[in-house]
């Protein structure tokens, strides 16, 4: 694995976890709005 591939992999993993976090936060706000 080259350094460039490793960098792209870490960036993709970070953005993926960020999207998951944002999606989870949005679900929490929607659930609280329904309540």
PyMOL commands that set and color helices and strands:
alter all, ss='L'
color gray80, all
select helices_A, chain A and resi 3-34
alter helices_A, ss='H'
color red, helices_A
deselect
rebuild
show_as cartoon
